[in-house]
Amino acid sequence: MEEHSSQSTAPISNIEHLSDDDAIQAILDLHKPSKNPVIRWLWTTLGIIFVVFAAIGTVIPGWPTTSWLVAAGFCFGRSSRKMFQWLLTNRLFGNALLEYYKAGRALPLHSKIVIIGIISFVSACSIYVVTKLGDPGFGQTTIAIVAVIGIWFVGWKVPTVQLQPQPN
């Protein structure tokens, strides 16, 4: 029992060498759900929305799946250990999310491009709407700053995983 607990608290960078069960336990141990039931409910609701978006990504080509799973995992990690474990062990999604964590929390380049595109598009639309509503510039500036920070974080701080070519 003692040996298992030392593995389950392994740093996230070392989980690529663990079995799937030990890796899942290590990932779960890194996330502590909120004690506030309202906050847990909000995180769970948001996580479910992201899971639905990930499901759409399994059907629609070009729609990211792993990116939405990462967001759902983040939400479930703050709301429900049970939901996070379900996500990590899910037949449809579990492997993609587990590989994300085993790769050192990295995203493939195409996912990063889509995420940056979504940030840019939503921010541009928001700036347009805020401008039309008559904001003197404070809203637009805030939106632009947050967008630049988001783009910088996804583009330069989140590692890029190199996808292995699939055998024919």
Buried (B, 14 or more C-beta within 10 A) or exposed (E): EEEEEEBBEBEBEEBEEBEBEBBBBBBBBBBEBBEEEEEBEBBBEBBBBBBEBBBEBEEEEEBBBBBBBBBBBBBBBBBBBEBBBBBBBBEEBBEBBBEBBBBEBBBBEBBBBBBBEBBBEEBEEBBEEBEEEEBEEEBBEBBBEEBEEBBEEBBEEBEBBEEEEEEE
